[in-house]
């Protein structure tokens, strides 16, 4: 179950409470019976390390995104023919 943070608008009392997703939000401060507001914090999931981003290096055969076809390379220039010395 997630933990929600609340703060009182009147007395600035702040507290955290564990509530189910289906529970309704609290509206009354337990200290002064004033109006509460729900505080929203940053997301609790942090992705650290390599492998989480599209730009990370990874094995090409394990990737689900196909790579763009490579441009055809130009034909190698022919070496100048040299006259073979005949004997």
N, C-alpha and C positions, 0 to 999 in steps of 0.2 A: 504494500500500500504506500502511496506517496506521502511525503511530508509537505505541508503547506505552511507558509509564513503569513502571519497576520500582524497588523499594527492598528492601534486605536487612533482615531482621528482627534479625540479630545485630550487624552492623557498621555499619548505617545507610548503606551505600554505595548511591547512587541513580544511575540511568542510564536513557537512552531507547534504544529499539531499533526498527528498522523490521521488521515481520513481516507476512506474509500472513494473511488471515483464516483460512486452513486450517491454519496453523502452530499447534502446541500451545504453551501458556504456558511460560515458563522457570521452573524450580524451584530452581536452584542459583546462588548468587552467584559471579561470576567472580573476586572478590577473596578471599573467605574460605571458599567452598563452603558457606555457611550458607543458610538457607531464604529464598526471595524471596517478595515479595507484589507483586501488580500494583496500581498506583495508578490510580485513576479520576479523570479531570479533567472539567471542564465541556466541553460540546459545542463544537466548533470552528466552528460556523456561527452568524453573528450577522447578523440582519436589521436594517439601518439605513435610515433615510429613510422616505418616505411610500409608501403603496400596499401595505403588507404586512398591515395589520390591518383587521378588519371595520369599525371605526369611521372609517377614513380616507374622505375624500370621493373619489368616483369617478363616472364617467359612468354614468347610470342604464341606458342601453341596453346597456352592456357587462357589466352585472352579471348573474349567473346566479340571484341570489336575488330573487324577486319581492317588491315592496313591498306592505305591507298596504294594503287599500283605504281611501281617505280617507273620513271621516265626511261624509255629505251636509251641505252648508251650508244653513242655514235660508233660507227665501224672504225676499227683502227686504220690509220693511214697506211697505205701500202709503202713498203720500203722501196726506195728507188732501185731499179734493176741495174745491176752492174754488168758490164760486158765481160763475159768469161773469156779468159785468154785461151785461145785455141792453140794447140801445139802442132 
